[in-house]
């Protein structure tokens, strides 16, 4: 019997999901406003302790960890690893961006000796991704993207009655800020188009034109991380993404020509993310998850666009299903699945297939540019 909890740190909320693999009981399923966590990171630690008081010792908890840390107990994580997993400049620390709250939560989880917390890798830390695909990349997929993949692999294995090692799929997460896509070949993550290094999402523009980056670096007094959360589909649509809900955005796209342009950009971006991964995997299924996947009209449009573009490949397009009536997001359930596997539960073979225990390296290790040595100085500055 293994009791496990996973935590997903999203742009809008931080979600906790946990279960007992013997009884199937869901022991926690909550969504906490991310602003609340930024103001008081200890609220998550308190929630975990409440669950443990009610259900007994939790065997493993997978905590949120930004860009990721090679798999290890949280108590073994160094200050440097936590800083790199949440890297921002001192100016952004003073602005109190949400990632500051995440960093403080990671430090609290490291010190919580009564909680069996683990930090887990991002895609770039995995040995299953060839080094040439990591070249000059940092955001190849944060740790929560690996959580989403874990749930997609479970659903594919369940649906087809196959072992995890035979799953071949692409998991697409369409979140409030970014869209990411991860390629799984024979049960291993082998490639990704993710976040700030993928095609445009709802808030963020994804990867940036090098000339634009050059221009902004010279035009702005302070090129902060908030710039990376701008320029996406909502900006193309000319709407305020914080006052217009995703559901309203989808509805307006059918009525307003300007909004339709942003909507088309977002749908096309998903198709391009998937297309970029086809040299790395021949998927049998594509799973769509995230905030937008729960909007029926949006999923229908994405499914149609993917089938129009890739119908000859013969893969199916599926919504990544959660446990019935779950409040937490897909990545939170995937995180709990990984926690279960780490503790030797029913998903142990999934963790082995993903080779999470063999993860290693740092997010700057695969930068091959002339200024690489200056990144090491940057590492020292953010500690």
Helices and strands as residue ranges (DSSP letters): E 3-9, E 13-20, E 26-33, H 34-39, H 42-55, E 60-62, E 72-73, G 74-76, H 79-85, H 90-94, H 98-111, E 117-119, G 123-125, H 131-134, H 143-160, G 164-166, E 169-174, E 179-185, E 188-193, G 195-197, H 210-219, G 225-229, H 233-237, H 246-253, H 257-277, E 285-289, G 291-294, H 296-310, G 311-313, E 316-319, H 330-342, H 348-354, G 356-358, H 372-382
